Amino acid sequence: MTSPALGRDFRLLWSAAVSSRFGDALRTPALALLAAAVTRDPRIIAAVTVAAQVPPLLFGLLGGVYADRWDRRRTMALVDGVRAVVVAALAVVVALDLVSVPVLLMAAFLLATLGTLFDSASFALLPALVPPDALPRANGRLQAGAAVAGGFLGAPAAGVLFAVAPALPFALDAVTFAAAALLVLALAPVGNPNARPRTGRGSVRSEIAEGLRWLRAHRTLWRVTVLTAASNLAISGIMAVLVLYALDVLRVPPAGYGLFTAAAIVGGVAGALGAGRLAARLGTVPALRAVLAVETVALTGFALARHPVPGGIALAVFAAGTVVWNSLWASYGQRNVPSELLGRVGAAQRMVGLLTAPLGAALAGLAAAAYGTVPVAGAAAGTFALVTLAAWRTLRPVAPAVVSRAA
């Protein structure tokens, strides 16, 4: 069977996403390096990271409301334009050697806050650009492009550019945001049922509640979202101690750690490119259950490995499964949520899914300090086994008519 064409507008959106991701991969490590140049206080350096992680939890649902109220294409272009200005201003501050901790905190917080609106609008816009059957493939292509641009190109270049001139990564990031804004503006205008003010529009709070109620009422999508949150508890935990586990347990040489983590990027790209085929062959819900089983086996192998090669292979397979899950989870929501609710329901999906991540990282840190990293890896594998069992017991394919009524 021939795969549905993704089309010109998707290529433009893909190019914009890859451009932004490349810039993000330059900026994120450069911010950390800049913070370390300003202060050696680990609490302050960690605060810069936290400043970028808090906005999705604080403003994610609000971003979903405005993604449903406003024209999504113009919203994305405007947000990227503003982000270009913010990062360009940061580049000027760095070049003039005027950077300070408050400046770094404010920049990280503001960029992440703007990102919540962009992510909601982008999630809601994609179903208007590609056929429904092509959504898993489109989401996979977006994730593959982001992984290549971020992991293979942006991240390695960030340190080199920072060493040449600390302002350079930020200046280039501003250019990528500006390019992404222009690419999004080149998209054909897409109608949005809520783009114009309407009589009887509810308050922001009531519209957030409407999105949450819809997500909670849709049995399959809610269960997949809860399973995502449970699995993120384990993923966040294992990622929090990954460097220690690799160095101390798998005996990865420090000089080879970058190559070791590249296995996850390779696996993620492979998973992203295969997500569409897997969904077409098995169906989305059966594919989600199968992916969890594969991830459980891979994470168990990782917890048992004591050498870099099997550990790297297990990490690659696990990363592939994670990317496939994320692609299919997004596609299922985009296909079944009404267009006028896509921004809010998508934001609710992401917020619920991410709520457990800080807890997982904190618990892993405490457990590793008390017992070492091996029990953390074992606990993560055990968590995935429970999530897989729950998925196979509770997730069932839903007939289109049932989905329509739930909507």
Summary of the structure (lengths in Angstrom):
residues: 407
radius of gyration: 21.0
end to end distance: 29.2
largest distance: 64.0
contacts: 1500
relative contact order: 0.15
helix: 85%
strand: 0%
